[in-house]
Amino acid sequence: MKILFVENHPVFAKTVISKFLAAHEATVVPSLSQSRQSISTNKYDLILLDYDLDDGKGSELAVEIRTSNPKLPVIGVSSHQQGNVDLLQAGANAICAKMDFDRIEEVIVKVMKLGRS
């Protein structure tokens, strides 16, 4: 599966990819601007979206995705409860708090199954 991981902490992103996303083709971008560019030029099966980014809030991108590509699954991945709430309210299909990242594959499978039903 082709995943765009919008995450501005490179060590965390690298750890997540090696431990939890190794079976997927994951691309990491650290900002809203780079994520917008990447989404416009590539096709992704799923977006993993952090809330606190250097150039804004992930909820901005969630709203944009819901408007432009409503079927593209988005999973919010904030370390803060309020960030996860905001991502859900902005249109994320699910959340996986950073402290629960050992469950990310389970969340991905659930979201992808819901998208096919």
C-alpha positions as CSV (number, residue, x, y, z in Angstrom):
1,M,0.0,0.0,0.0
2,K,1.2,3.5,-0.9
3,I,1.1,5.7,2.2
4,L,1.9,9.4,2.6
5,F,3.1,10.0,6.2
6,V,2.9,13.7,7.1
7,E,5.2,14.0,10.1
8,N,7.7,16.6,11.1
9,H,9.8,14.6,13.5
10,P,12.2,12.6,11.4
11,V,13.4,10.2,14.1
12,F,9.8,9.3,15.0
13,A,8.9,8.9,11.3
14,K,11.9,6.6,10.6
15,T,11.1,4.5,13.7
16,V,7.5,4.1,12.7
17,I,8.4,3.1,9.2
18,S,11.0,0.5,10.2
19,K,8.9,-1.0,13.1
20,F,5.3,-0.7,11.8
21,L,5.1,0.3,8.1
22,A,7.9,-1.8,6.6
23,A,5.3,-3.8,4.6
24,H,4.1,-0.6,2.9
25,E,5.6,2.0,0.5
26,A,5.7,5.0,2.9
27,T,6.7,8.5,1.9
28,V,7.4,11.0,4.6
29,V,6.9,14.7,4.2
30,P,7.3,17.1,7.1
31,S,4.9,19.9,6.2
32,L,1.5,20.9,4.9
33,S,3.1,22.5,1.8
34,Q,5.1,19.4,0.9
35,S,2.1,17.1,1.6
36,R,0.0,19.2,-0.8
37,Q,2.6,19.0,-3.5
38,S,3.1,15.3,-3.0
39,I,-0.7,14.6,-3.1
40,S,-1.0,16.6,-6.3
41,T,1.7,14.7,-8.1
42,N,1.3,11.2,-6.6
43,K,-1.5,8.7,-5.9
44,Y,-1.7,7.4,-2.4
45,D,-3.9,4.7,-0.8
46,L,-3.8,6.3,2.6
47,I,-2.6,9.4,4.4
48,L,-1.2,9.3,8.0
49,L,-1.5,12.8,9.3
50,D,0.1,14.5,12.3
51,Y,-1.7,17.5,13.8
52,D,1.2,19.8,14.9
53,L,3.3,20.7,11.8
54,D,5.8,23.5,11.3
55,D,3.6,25.3,8.8
56,G,0.1,24.7,10.3
57,K,-2.3,22.1,11.6
58,G,-3.0,18.8,10.0
59,S,-6.7,19.4,10.3
60,E,-6.3,22.0,7.5
61,L,-5.1,19.2,5.2
62,A,-7.8,16.8,6.4
63,V,-10.5,19.4,5.4
64,E,-8.8,19.9,2.0
65,I,-8.6,16.1,1.3
66,R,-12.3,15.6,2.3
67,T,-13.2,18.4,-0.2
68,S,-11.0,17.3,-3.1
69,N,-10.7,13.5,-2.6
70,P,-13.4,12.4,-0.2
71,K,-12.6,8.7,-0.6
72,L,-8.9,9.0,0.3
73,P,-8.5,7.5,3.8
74,V,-6.9,9.7,6.4
75,I,-5.7,8.5,9.8
76,G,-4.8,11.1,12.4
77,V,-1.7,10.4,14.3
78,S,-1.2,13.1,16.9
79,S,0.4,12.7,20.3
80,H,-2.1,15.1,21.8
81,Q,-5.7,14.1,22.5
82,Q,-7.0,17.5,21.3
83,G,-5.1,17.2,18.1
84,N,-6.7,13.8,17.4
85,V,-10.2,15.2,18.2
86,D,-9.5,18.1,15.8
87,L,-8.3,15.7,13.1
88,L,-11.5,13.6,13.4
89,Q,-13.7,16.7,13.3
90,A,-11.8,17.9,10.2
91,G,-12.6,14.6,8.4
92,A,-10.0,12.0,9.4
93,N,-11.5,8.5,9.1
94,A,-9.8,7.3,12.3
95,I,-7.0,8.1,14.7
96,C,-4.1,6.2,16.1
97,A,-2.4,8.2,18.9
98,K,1.3,8.2,18.7
99,M,1.6,6.3,22.0
100,D,-0.6,3.5,20.5
101,F,1.4,3.2,17.2
102,D,1.9,-0.5,17.8
103,R,-1.8,-0.7,16.7
104,I,-1.4,1.2,13.4
105,E,-1.7,-1.8,11.2
106,E,-4.9,-2.8,12.9
107,V,-6.3,0.8,12.3
108,I,-5.1,0.8,8.7
109,V,-6.9,-2.5,8.0
110,K,-10.1,-1.3,9.7
111,V,-10.1,2.0,7.7
112,M,-9.4,0.3,4.4
113,K,-12.2,-2.3,5.0
114,L,-14.6,0.5,5.8
115,G,-13.6,2.3,2.6
116,R,-14.5,-0.8,0.5
117,S,-17.9,-1.4,2.1
